[in-house]
């Protein structure tokens, strides 16, 4: 199946591309799909549309080319009808790439993928639907075919033959040039003539015209030959040839080498006009190919609309379902100004326009569902009010937006008609300024939409579209446009060069053939810089097979610095622009730059391009690379610490130097130990205000690196298989350093209210390191493969770090309380690093509580913090501040948590049975609002909604009827299920609705109150696990108490009242055990054990339990309590009521005197008043509602 011309030493055919298979059900029959017998089959066992086959752990370096499954038509409803293929890097990020419909008469293998290039580790086959809407499915076989990529660097036979032939030819030509200099010019002219047909990037793997016989080895041989010719014939033509070939190869290193040679004589004239225009053409083609949907917003329109529902903003909705844009009567021209929401820079590459169709001559409007566009439009005659032609302008405007000035700028086009437009297009005017259109469009009478590719891609802040005339000006009374959509790019902040048009090389008039070397250098640098920027922006979401446009082999910082050093010798402003572009290019290439300390083989290309004499010594090459890194970093620091500059170019250079330092932590500090030590050195005194700007930027760069990319590299956590005596002191030293900085920040914030310029990066670093540390402990304690030694290390690190952190908290807050009041501390330290990280730590410890950790030790550590936190509270006599309590009592209105917009195809497909769940944690209700034009077939096609309580409603026919209201509210959360069912018939029906999840807003708490609640929750969980003896680690370390200590505990008052579980020496206990004490329920004269009754009270839910004799007695007791005045209930609901009842029952259960009072009250058939003791117990239980929130 593979191309026979490909190199056989680099690929090997593989028939089984996977190492294992997973299925959604019936795992034991997986082998029946791979045994080669189509008679056997794997049959699923589950609900419809939930079946899948996943090939996991694809073999490394294997590319999947073909994928097929075997089916049988005689399986009937078990036969797959609609199958999709999804791929991804992991199970949770699978993306569907293809849908395949299988005809019902097919028996045998059906191809799902053909000539694909799948390199992802996970490939999943989803059976979306079976024939006749069957529930389960059958797969009779599974086949894959691919090839294995070998990493052998040996030269193939075909390459060796071609290289041998080229070597003979080039050697003969090189030797002949010494005796015949004219031969060199002849070879150069022939090469230049061939390169005219090889535009930039034409010799890269991404090119569709890439010759198959041109392997990397052959390209290197050709490059070497051209270098020898250039050495023999030093001329601008030779340098141009090297540059053109490097651009065709897409080799960044070769391009920089060629430009470095050109920089030696920038005033020389080069015949490069065709090459520059070729670069512009390639750049425009790539922009058009990779443009993404661009959402623009209406800023202004120069005409009024017919009515409010037909304003110009309607045509910007991608799925417009109304009239679009209709002007007022008599206005057949219109201009609209568009921009992004924040008026940032953007670049439009393509525009799609759909015009408004004319109305029926009778005035009647018949609405249709347009299946592909998903929008409503009148069913009409072609022509009339739809726009005929128009112009598109892209421009900059830095002043505050003034619509009148914008329209005045382009008012010379307002008087144009169709004739003027045709004359303009026929002239094919060159675009020279922003006041001229960058695109134009004309729609034929038989077409109602068109894709317009703009003639020039220009970075702009505003886009103006002028509609010049309608299709039939003599008939139409207004202008109509249904929709406008755009494709392009949002430009980052660094590209907002505003008036620096000279820094953004636009397509200029290159009618002259010769250009200066500096002009060619800037054009080429900009071209490569833009390509690398685009690749960097798509690095996080690569396509299925990443075919790089550029080749980064041979690229090194040594090469970049050598080129940059040459440019530093010139003071001209144009050369300064070159330096700016080179710095931008370097930053885009940071991820591709090799680490000089990790290179085992010296880079010969970098050595050849580096300044100074070359050497074959590996150590000298390494020293040159390290020296280049240091010199470049020092130079950038010098720029940053110096003045910003006065000219726009100098400011741009300063800005790029700042960005390079911020993003170059790995590049400028390649050694990980040096990188770590540098951060600690800066961290100790970073709070000083007199630090140079470069030091602050370096600190921020290192913090960002360790926060986002390598937090474990800073912590030096124990490796796998670490010994029992592993030294954990370096880990604690790292956290101690951060705690010291956080403590200093608290002191600073109490003085001036801010934590300094580096506060944000410090918080990010501390957050990442603490999260990484506690997450590592969690994984070691939870992991089944962890050894006992690793788990002990994790416990030791956890306990010591928590003690370290709490010690710092107590020392800091204790010291501040001696100088400030609790209110002042609470007011100023709410956003401090220490307070923020304390909350994060408690949240993570709450998850660790369920594992085998020293619960008792941690409980003792946090118990020492309770009084300190109480002292920070305001002097209100309560734990919470008055502000918090006032906030709780305010009435709360539901807020919108999330919305979903749902629309079916028109026509929707037949035989559908699709289920969707709209889930939103915290939602208490859902609102569903239907479009008034929804309609389905009566009874056979319906929409069904099921709320969280199981309530179902079904709608069919038409919205607005008694059975189908326009708006429905479901008062149950947190999810809503939607089911759409259709049979085998449809008639241009469909549905569209909006689901809105509503919920109550969160209660606003001050940070100290929130911290107290978290500490209380953590201590409660730790105490619960301690009393339940849930820590085997602590149980192993606890020694049995001696009889003397045991008697001391038993004689304590606390043991008598609570811990003895009610075993007091009373007459009742002497005759009966607690489980034998009986309560008489008067209504049914049946008896129940007292302990059982109280346990039932603890588990009783008044909102759900059915009425029984037991629940009636519970309800009678509860009503008796309700007659007494209680505190205002802050927390309401069945869960809190149930918790209050459980606390009350526990207190009665553990107190014999109270149990006797309750028994006496029940014996009197609940007719007399409750005793004061029982009332006080219930009041106490009811008072803890707030703590349970």
N, C-alpha and C positions, 0 to 999 in steps of 0.2 A: 504494500500500500504506500510505501515511502518512495520519494523521488529517487530514481536510480542514479541521478547525477550528484546526489549529496555525498559527502565524504563518509565512507563506510567506517572509518576509524573513530568517528565522533558520535555515531548513532548505532543502536542495536535494537532490533524489533523485539517488542515485549507483548505477549498475548495475555498475560495476567498482570494488569497494572496496579492491582491493589494487594495489600497484605492481609486484610480482613474485611468482613461485611457485617453490617448491623441491619436489622429489620424492625419494623414497628410492632410485630407480634409473631407468634409461632416460630420461635428461634430454632427449634430442633429440626426444622425442615429446610434450613438455609442451603444445605448441601444439594438439594434437589434442583437448585437453579444453576449450579456449577458443575454437575456431574456429566454434562454433555448429552444427556438423554432428554429430549423434548417431550417424551411420554410422561415423565414425572413432572411435578410442579410444586412450587411453594404457594400455599393458600393462606391469606391473611385471616385474622380473627379479631375484628374490632368494628367500630362504627364507620359509616361511610365517609369517604374523603379524608381518612386519617392514616392511610397506608403509605409507607415509604421504604425504600431500600437505600441504605447508605454505604458507600464504599469508603471505609476509613483507613487511615494510615497508608495513603498511596505511597508506593515505593519511592524512595528518594531519587531525584534527578530523572523521573519518568514523566514524559509528556503524553497525556491521553489524547489520541486522535479519533478513535471510533468507540461508540457505545451503542449496544443493541440489546433488546430483550425479545424473548420468544413468547408468542401468544397463540391461542387456538380459538377459531371462530365457533367451535362447538361448545365452548365454555358458556356461551350465552351471557347471562347477567354477570358472570365472573370475569368476563373479558374486559381489559382496560380500554377505555374510549378516549380519554384525555390524560396525557402524561406530560409532566414537566421535569426539567433537569435543573438542579440548583448546585452551585459551587460556592466555596468559601474557605477562609483560613481556619475557622473553627465551627463547632456545631451551632453556635448562636448567631453567626453572621453569614448564613447562607443566602445567596442571591440567585434568583431564577434567571436563567439565560435563554431558555428555549421551551416552547410548548409544542407538543406533537399530538395530532389527532390521528387515531388509528381506525381505519375503515373496519366495519363489522365483518367483512368477508375475508380478512387476512388470516392466514395460518402460517406460522414460521417466525423468523427473526424480523423485527422492525427496527430500523436504524433511528436512534435518538440523537446521536451526534455524528457528524461526518466531516472529516478534514478539520477537526477542531485542534486547538492547541491549549489544553487544560493542564496547568501546572499546580493547581490548588491541592492541598492535602485531603479535602473533603468533597466528595461528589455524591449527590443524593438524587434519587429518582422518586418523584411524588406521583402517586396515582390519584389524580384529581376527580375522576369520574369513571364509572364503569358503564357498560352497555345496559340500557333499560334502567339506569339509576340503581344498579346493584349495590349491595352493601359491602361484600367482600370481593377480593380479586384473586386471580391466579397468574403466576409468572412461571413459564415453562423453561426458561433459560436466560442466562446473562453472559454476554460476551464483551470483552474489551480488547482494544488494540492500540498500541502506542509505541514509543521508542525511548530508549534509555540514552541519556546524554553522558558520555564519558568525558572526563577532564584531562585526557591525555594531551600533552603538549607536543607529541611527536608529529612530524610533517608527513602528510599522506603521500601516496605514490603519485597522484595527479599533481599535487602541489610541488612535489620534488621535481617532476618532469618540467612543469612550467617554470619553476625557479631556475632549473638548469639551462633551459632555453633562453630565458631572459638574461641570465648571467653571461652566457656566451655573447648575446647581442650587445648588451650594455658594455661588456669588456671590450669588444671590438670597436664600438662607437667611441668609447672613452679613449682608447689608444689612438684611434684615428684623429680625434680632435686635437691632439698635441701637434700633429703634422699638418692638419687642415682645419684651421680655426673656423672657416666658414661652415663646416659641418655642424658645429654647435648651434649656430643660428638656424640652420635648416631643421635640426631636431626640435629646437624650441618652437619654431613656427608650426611644425607638424603637431607638437603637443598642445600648443595653444588652440589650434584649429579643432582638435578633438575635445578639448575641455570646454569649448563654446557649447557643445551639445551635452555637457555634464553639469547641470546647475548644482548649486549647493545642496548637500544631503542626498544626492542621487546615488552615491555609492555606499549608503548606509543600509542596514537590514530593514529599516522601516520603509525604504523606497520600493515601490512596485516595479521599478525598472532596474533593480539591482541585478547585475549579471551573476549567474550562479557560479561561473568559473572564477570569479574574483573572491578568493578567500583572503583571510587576514594576512597570511604569509605572502601571498602574491602582491597584495597592496603594499606591504612593507618593502618588498623588492623593487616595486615601481617607484616608491618614494625615495629609496636609496639611489636609484638611477637618476632621478630628477635632481637630487642633492649634488651628485657628482657633476651633472651638467651645469648646475648653478655655480659650482666652484670653478669650473673651467671658463664659464662665460658670465662674469659679473655684470649684470645689467638690470634695469627695471623690469624688462620682459621676463628674465629668469625669476626674479622675486614674485612677479605676478603669477607665473606658472606654479610656483610652490604654494602660494596662497590659494589659488583656484583649486588645486588638487586637494589641499587640506580641507577646504570648505566642502568639496564634493564628498570627501570621506567623513566629514563631520567630526574630525579629530580636534578637540579643543587644544591639546598640547601642540599639535602641528601648526594650528592657526596662530597661536601665541608666538611660536618660534618664527613664523614667517613675518608677523607684524613687528617682532623685535628687530628683525633685519631691516624692515622698512623704516623703523624709527631712527635709524642711523642717518638717513637723509630725507627729512620730512618735506623738503621743498621740491624734490624731484617730481616730475610729471609722469603719471602712469596712465596707460590706456585701459582704464578700469570702468568706464561708464556702463558697458554691457554687464559686467560682473555685479556692479552695484544695483542695477535695475533687476538683475536676476535674484539677488538677495531680497529685494523688496517684494518681488513676485512670490517667492517661496514663503516669506513671512506672512503676506496677505492670505495665501492659500491655507496656511496652518491656522491662522486666526479664524478663518471662516469654518474650518473643519472642526475645531475644538470649542467653538463658542457655546456658552451655556445660557439657558433662559434667563433673561434680565427683566426684573420687575421695576418698571418706571412709574412714577406718579405724576398726575396732572398738576401743573403749576398755574397755568392760565390758558384762556381761550378768548379769541377776539370777537366771537359772536355768541348770541344767546341761543339756548336750546329751545326746542318746541315745548317741552314741559320738564318738570323736575325729574321724571323717571327716564328721560332720554338725554341726559347731560353728557358731556364729552368724557367724563370719568368712566362711564359704562363701557366704552370700547376698550378699556385697558384690562378688563377682567378676562382672564384666559378662557373661562367657561361662561361667557356672557349668555344670559337667558332672557334678555329683554330686547328692547328695540335698538340697542346700541346708541350711537350718537345721531341725533336728528336736529338740524339747525331750525331756527324760527323761519316762518314763511317769508320767502323772498330772498333769503341769504343762501347763495349757491357756492360761496367760497368760505374757507375757514382756515385758521392757523391755531395750532395748539403747541404749548411749550411743556416739555416733559423733563423730569430729572429724577434722581434717586430721592428717597425719603429725607435724607439729611443733606441733600445737594452735594454729595461727594463725587469724585471723578469716576467716570465710567468710559467704556469703549464699546460702541455698537458695531457689530459686523454684519448683521442681517436683520431684516424687518419683514414681517408677514402681515399683510393687510387683507381684510375681508370687508367688502363694501356692503352697504345697505341696499337690499333689493327694493324695487319700487312697489307701491301698494297696488292692490287690485283696482281696476277702473271703477268698480262699484263701491269702493271704500271698505268692503268687507275684508277682514283679516283672518286668515285661516292659519292656525299655528301648527307647525309640524315639529316633531323631534328629529333633528339631524343627527344621524347615528355617529358619524365620525367626529364631528365638531362638538357634540354635546351641548348644543345651544339651540334656542328657539329663533326662528326667522319666518317672516311672512311668505306664504306660497304665492308667487307673483310672476309677472312677465319679467324677462331679463331686461336690465337697463333702467332708464329714468333717473332716480335720485342718487344712485350709487356714484361715488367719486370716479372720475375718468383718469386723472393724472395728478401728480404732485411732486414736490421737492422736499428734500431732507437736509437740514443744517445741523452741524455739531459745533459748539463753540464754548469758549470760556467767558466767565463774567465774575469778577471778584467783588464787585460792589453789592450792597444789599439788593435783594430781588425787587425789581420794578418792572412790572409787566409792560407798561407803556413804552419804556425805553427799549425793551427787548423787541417789541413789535415794530418800533420805529427804526430799529437797526436794519430790518429786512423789508421795509415797506416798499422798496422799488419793485418787488415781485408781486405785490398785491394786484396790480393792474394787468398781470399776464392772463392770457387766455390760452386755449389749446394750440393756436397757431404759433404764439410766442414760445410755448413749451417745445413744439416740434423743431423750431429753428434752433433753439438752444441745444437740444440733443444732437441734431445733425452737425453742429459746429464742433462737437466733441471737445469742449473747452477744458483746458488744463486747470486743475484746482490749485490755486496758489494761496488763498487766504481763507480765514474763517467765515467771511461774509459771502462765500460762494458755496453752493450746495455740494455735499459729499455723496449724494445719491438722488435718484429720481425714479419714478415708477409710472407705468401706464397699464391699465387693465383693458383687455379686449372685451367686446360686448358679450361674448359667449362665456367669459370667465368672471367669477365673482370673488376670487382670492388670488393672491400672487405672493411669491417669495422674492424679496428684493435684496440682492447683495450690494452693499454700498461700495462706491468706487474707491473710497479711501477710509482707512481705519484711523480715527483721530481720537485721542484722549480729550474728553470734554466734560463739562459740568451740566450743560443744558442741550437738549435736542428739540428742534422745532420742525414740525411737519406741516407743510402748506398744501392744502387741497385746492387745486387751481380751478377745477370746473367739474360739473356733473356729466354723466354720459349723454344726457339729452337736455341741454340747457333750455331749449325751446318748449319743453314739456314739463320738466321737473319744477316744482315750486320751492324745493329746499334741498339740502345736501344730506346724505346719509352714509355713515360708516359703521359697520357692525363690530369690528374688533381690530386691534393693533397689538401685535406681539413682537418682542425683540429678543435677539440673541447677542451675546457679547460677554464682557468681563467687567467686574468691579475692580478698579485700579487701587492698589494699596496706597497708603499715605505717602510712601517714599516716592511714588510716581507723580505726585501732585506738584509738578514743577512750575505751574502757573505760567508766568511770563517767560520762563526759560525755554522758549521754543528752540533755541539754538542747542540746548542739551538733549532734545528729543529729535534726532535726525529724521525729518519727514522726507517723503519723496520729492526731490527737487528737480529742477530742469537740468537734465544731463545731456542736453543736445550736443554740447562739446564732448569730444572723445576723451580728452586728457584731463585728469584731476590730480591734485597735489597728493603727496604721500600722506600728509596729515588728514586730509579729507577722507581718503580711502581707509586709513587706520580707524578713524572715529566711526565711519559707517559700518565697518566690519565688527568692531568691538560692540557696537549697539546691537547688531544682528545676533551675535553669539550670546550677549547678555540677556536679550529677550528670550531666546530659546532656553537657556538654562533657568531663567526665572519661571517659565511655563512648566518645565519639568519639575522644578522644586515644588510648585503649587499642586502638582498631581501626584507627588510621591506617596502621599498617604492613601490614595485610592487608585492603585495601578490597574490597568486593564487586565483581561485574563492572561494575555501574554505580553509582557513588557518589552516592546521593541524600542529601544532608546533611539532618539533622533541623533544623539551625539555620542562620540566615543571619548571616554575620559581616561583611557590608558595613557600612561606616561606623564600625566598631569601631576605636578607637585608644587608646593609653596615656594620651593627654591626657584622654579621656572618663573612663577608669577613675580617674585621679588626681583629677579634679574631684569625682567622686562620693565617693572615699575621703576627700578633704579635708573634706567636709561631715560625714562620720561621725566624724572626729577631734575635732570640737567637743564630743562627748558623752562622758561618763565612765562611763555605766552599763555594767554587765556585759553586758547584752543587746546593746548597740550594739557592744561589743568582739567579740561573736560574729559580728555582721554584717561587721566588718572581716576576721575570719578567713575567712569564706566568700567575701568579695570577693577576697582574696589567692589563695585556692584557684582561684576562677574565672579570675582573671588568668593564673595559671600554666598552666591548661589551654588558654588562648587564645594563649599565646606564639607558636606556629607560625603563627597566623592574623593576628597584629598586623602592620600595614604598617610598613616602614622609613620614618621621616619624611624621611630624606635622599634616598630614591629616588622619592618621590611627585612626579610632575610637575604634578599638579593638586591644589590644596588640598582637603581633605575638609570639605565644608560642614557635614555632620552633626556632626563633631567640634568644629568652631568653635562651633556653636550650643549644644553641651552644655558647653563649657569655661567655667571660672569667669572673671569679668571681662567687660568689653565686647568684642564681636566686631569684626572688621575684615575688610575685603576684600583686604587686602594679603597676597600670597603670602609675602613675607619675614617679616611678623609672624606668620603662621600657622606657618611653619617654626620661628621662634624660640620660639613658645609650645609646640610639640611637643617641641623640644629641652629647653626649660626644665622641662617636665613630667617628662621622662625623668630629668633630673638631680635634681629635687626628690624624686621617688619613690625613686631609688637612695639618696640621702642619708638619707631617712627610714628605709629598711630597714636601712642600716648602723647608724643610731642605735639601732634596736631590737636588732640583733644584738650590738652592743658593750655594751649596757646589761644590767641584771640579767634573768635568765630570768623572773622573776615568781614569785609565790606561789600564785595561784589556777590552776585548771586551764585557764581561758580565756586567761590571760596566758601560760602556757607554750605553749599552742597557737598564739598569735599569734607568739611568738618562733620557734617551729618553722617556721611558714609563711614568716617573713621569711628564715630560713636557706635554705629550699628555693627561694625566689624568686631569691635571689642566685646560688645554685648553678646554676640552670637558665636564667638570664636574661642570659648573656654577650652574645648578639646584640641583645637588647632594650635593655640599659643602655649598650652601646657600639656604636651603629649604624654608626659610621664605621669601616671595616675598618683604616685606617691607625692611627687612635687605639687600636683594639682591639689591634693588633700592638705598638704602642709601650708600651701599658699593661702587657702581659705581660712585655716585656723589662725595664721599669722594676722590676716586682715581683720578677722572677727574680733580679736581682743581689743582693738582700739579703733574700730570703725565708727564709733559714736562721736569721735572728735570731729569738730566742724572744720578744722583747717586742713583736711585731707585734700590732695589734688583730685580733680575730676576723674582722671584716668584710674586712680585707685578705687574710687567709688564705683566706677563702671566695671572694673575687673571683679570687685567683690560681688556686684549684682550678677555678673555673668557666671561666676562660679556657683553662686547660690542657685541660680536658675538651672544650671546643669545638674547639680546634685539633687535638686528638688524634683525635676521632671524626668531625668534620665537614669541617674545612678545613685539613689539614696543608700543602697546597701554597700556601695563602694566607699562611702564615708563612714559607715558604722563598723565595718569589718566584722560582721556577724559570724558565728561559728560555722565552719563549712560542714559538709556532710561527712559523718564519721569522725567528728572532733573528739579528742580524748576527754576523760572526766576532769583532768586538771587544766582544761583550756582556760586561758586568762581572759576574763571578761572585763577587766579594768579599763582597757582602751575604749570599749563600748560606752561604759559609764562616763569616761573622761570626755567623750564627744558630747554627750548629753549635758554634762556638767558645764562645759563651755557655753553651750546654748542657753542653759539656765542662768548663767552669770550675765550674759548679754540681755536676756529678758528681764532680769532683776534691775539692771542698769536702766533699761527702758522705763520701768515703773517709776524710778526716781525722777527721770527726765519729764515724764508725763505729769507728775504731780506739780512740777514747777511751771512748765510752759504749755501743757495740754497736748503736745504732739510727741510722737516717738522718734522723730528724726527722719531723714530722707531714706534710710535703708530699712525702715520698719517693714515695708511690704514684702521685700525679698527675704528678710529674716523670718517673718511669719510663715511664708511659704516653705522655707527650708525646714524650720522646726516642725511644722505640720507634717511634711513628708517624712521626716526622719522618725518622729514619734509613731506615725501610722505604720511605717515600715517595720519598726522595732516590735510593736505590739502585734502586728499581723504575723510576723515571723514566729513569735511565741505562740500565737493561736494555732498556726499551721503545725508546729512541732507537737503541741499537746493534743491536737485533734487527729493528726495523721496516723494512719494504721501502720505505716512503714517506719515510724520514728522509733529510735532505740531508747532504752531507759536512760542512757547517758545524755542524749540530746534533750529529753524531756526534763531531766534534772537541771540541765543548763538553762533551759527556757524558764523554769520556775525561779531559779536563782536570779536571772536577769530581771524577771518581772518584779519580784519582791524588792530587790535592791534599787531598781529604777523608781518604783513607786515611792519608796521611802526617801529616795533622793529628791524626787519632785515635791513631795509633801513637805519635806524639810525646808526646801527653798521657799515654798508658799508661806509656811508659818513664819519663817525668819523675815521675809519681805513684808508681809501684812502686819506682823507684830511690830516691826520697826516703824512702819508708817503710822500705825495706830497711836504710837507715842507722840507723834508730831502733828497728826491731822485727825479730824473727826471721821467717823464712819461714813457720814453723808458725803464728805469731800472725796474720800477714797472711792466710794461707789460711783460718784459722778464722773470721775476722771479716768478710772481704770477699766471702764466697760469694754473698750476696744483694745486693751493691752494684749501683748503676746501671751503673757502668763495666764490671764483670765481665759483667753480663747483656747489655749492648749489644754488648760485644766478641764474644760468642758469636753474637748475631744477625748481626753484620756478616760474620763468617766464613762463616756458612751462606749468606748472600746472595751473597757473593763466589764461593763454589763454583759457583753457577749462572751467574755472569757469566764464569767461566773459559772457557766454550765460545764466547764471542763475541770479536770483534776488539778486545781491550783490551791495554794494555802489560803483558804477562805478566812480562817480565824486570824491569821497574821495580818492579812489585808484589812480585816474589820477593825483590829486594834489600831492599825495605822490611821485609818480614816476617822475613828472615834475621837482621836486627839485633835481633830480639826473642827469639831462641832461648835464648841464655845467660841472659837475665833470667828467663824462665819456668823454666829448669832450676834456678836459684838459689832459686826459691820452693818447689821440691819438698822433701819431707822428706829427712833425711840417712839414707837407707836404702841408698845405693849403687845405686839403681835409679831409673828415671824415674818410676815409679808408687809410690804410698805403700803401706805394708804393709796398711793397712785395705782399700784397693782390691783388692789381690791376695788377701787372705783372703776377700773377698766372692766373687771369681771361683771359688775352689776349693770353695765350699759347694755341696752338691747342690741342684738346682733342680727344683721340682715344677711341672707345668703349671698354668696359671691360666686362668680363664674370660675370654675376650676379648669375646665377644658371643653373644647368644642370639636365636633366631627362633622364634616360636610360629606354627604353620601349622595351619589347619583348613579343610576343604572345606565347601561347602554340603551340606545333607542334605535331600533327595537332591542329589548332585552332578549337574551337567549332563551330558548325553550328548554323544557325538562331540567330546570334548575332547582336545587334544594340547598341553599347556601346559608350558613350560620355565621354571624359575627357577634363578638362580645365587646362591648364598650365598657372598659373598666377604668375607674379613677379612684384611688385610695382617698378616703376622707369625704367622698361625695355622699350626700344625704338624699338627693333627689335628682331626677333627670327630666329635662324638657325636650320634647321632640316636636319640631315645627315643620310641617309638610309644605311643599310648593303647591300652589293652588291648581297646577296643571297635572298633578299626579293622577294616573288612572291605570287600572289593571282589569283583566277579564273577571267577570263576576264568578265568585266561588272557586274557580279553578286556579287563579293566580292570586296570591295574597301576601301581605306583610304581617308578620307576627312578632310581638314584643313580649318578653318575659322579664319581670323585675326580679330583684334579689330574693323576694319572698315566695316566688313561684307563681305570681299572678300573671295571667296571659290575656292579651288582647289581640284581635285579628282584624285587619282592615283589607277591603277590596273595593272594586268599582271605582268611585271617583271621590276626590277630596271635596269637602263641603256638605256632604250628605249627612244624615243622622248617624250613620254607622262609621263615618270616617271624618272626624273633626280636623280642623286645620292645625290645632295645637293640642298636645297631650302632655300631662305631667305624671310622672311615676314617682311616688313618694317612698322610695326605697333605694338604698344604695348598698354597696358601692359599685355595682355593675348592672348593666342592662344588656340583655341578649336580643339580637335581631335575627329573624329567620325570613328568607324570601323563598317562596315556592312558586314555580310555574310549570304548566303542563306543556304539551307539544304544540300549542297554538299561541300565536301572539298577533297583534294588529296595531303596530306602532304605539304600543303602550310603554310606560316606564314610571319610575318613581324618583323623587329627589326630596331629601329632608336634611335637617340640621339637628344633631343631638348635642345638648348642652348639659354638662354635669355641674350641679350646684352643691355648695357646702358652706358650712359656717366658717368664718375666718378664725385663725388661730388667736388664742388669748395672748395679749401682749404682756410680757413679764420683763421686769428689770433683770439685768444680768446676774445680780447677786441672788435674787429670788429664784431664778432659773437654776443657778448653781446649787442652792440649798435643796431644791427639789431633786436634782440629779444625785447629790450626795446621799440624801435620804433614801432614794430608790436603790442606789448601789449598796448602802449599808443594810437595807432590808433584804436584798437578795443574798448578800454575803451571810447575814445572820440566818436566813432560811436554810441555806446550804450547809452552814455549820451545824445547826440544830438537827438537821436531817442526816447528818453524818455522811454527806455526799462526796467527801474528799478522801479517797483511799490513801493518798499521800500523807495527809494529816493523821489518819487513823493508824497508820503504821508507826508514826512517830510519837503517839500518845501512850503514856504508861498508865497502868491500872492504879487507882487510888488505894492508899492503905486504909485499913478499917478505921483508924483514928480520924483521918481526913473525911471519910465517908460519914461518920457519925456527926462530925462538925457541920457538914452540909445538911444532914437530915434534921438537925435541931434548929436550923435557922428559920426566922419568921417567913422568909420568902418561900422556903421549901414547903412549909405547912400550908400556906394559902394557895400556891400556884403549882410549884414544880412537883408536888406529890400527887398531882392529878386528882385532888379531892379525897385522898385517903386519910381523913382525919378520924380520930378516935371518938366517935359519937355512938349513941345507942343504935343508930341506923347502920353505921358501918360495922358495928360489932355483930350484928345479926345478919346483915345482907351486904353483899358486894355491890358496888355502884351499878353494875350491869343488871342487878336483880331488883333495884329500887323501881317501883311502878308508879306511873302517873295514870289517874283515872280520867278518861275523856267522857264527859257527862252525856253527850248526845247519843252515843251508841253503846255506852257502858262497856266498852272494850278497853283493854289495858295494853300499854306499850312500855318497854324498858325505857327508863329515863334517859340513859345515854343515847339510845337509838333516836328518841324524839329530838334531842338537842342536835344530834348530827344531821337529822333531816331538816331542822331549822337552819342550820348552817348552809345547806345546799338548796334551800327552797328559793324558787324564782316566782314571785307572786304574779308576774305578767304571763306566765306560760302554763303553770301547773293547773290540772283539772281539779275541780272541787271534790274533796274527800273529807272524811271525818278528821284526819290529821291536819290537812291544810286549813279546814274551817277553824280548828283550835288555834293554829298559828295566826290566822287572820284576825281572830278575836283578840288575841294578846296584842297584836300589832296595833289594832284600832284603839285599844285601851291606852297604849303608849302615846298615840297621836293626840289624845285629848289633852295632854300636858304640853305646855309651851316649849318649843325647841328653838335652837339657833336657826338663823336664816340659812336655808339650804343653798349652798353655792353650786355644788355638783348634783345634778339630777339625772335620773335614768334608772333603768332596771338593774344594770350592773352595779351601780353604787348602792342601791337599795339592798341588793343581795349581799354585797360586802358588809354593809352595816349589820344586817341580820346575822351574818356569820361571826362577826366580832362579838356581838351581844351573846350569841349562843356559846361561844368559847369561854367568855368570862363567867357565865353562869355555870358552865360545865366544870370549870376549875375552882369554883368557890362553893363549898358545901352549904354555907349559910344562905347564899342566894338561891341555891338549888332547893333548899327547904322552903324558902319564901315562895318560890314559883309553884312548888307542889301544893302549898296551902292555898294559893290563889286559884289553882285549877280545881282543887277539891271543893271549893266554894262555888263552882260552876261559873267562875269569872264574873260574879255579880257584885263583888265588893271592889273597893279601890286597891290599886297596886301599892305596895309598900314603897317608902321613899328610897330604900336601897335599890330596888329594881328600877325605879324611874331614873335614878342617878346613873346606873349602869348603862341604860339605853341612851341617855343624853351624852354620856362619854363616848359611846360607840358611834353615835350620830355626828359627833364633833370632828371625826377624822375624815369626813368626806373630802375636804380640801386636799388632804395629803394623798388621797387616792387618785387625783386627777393626773 
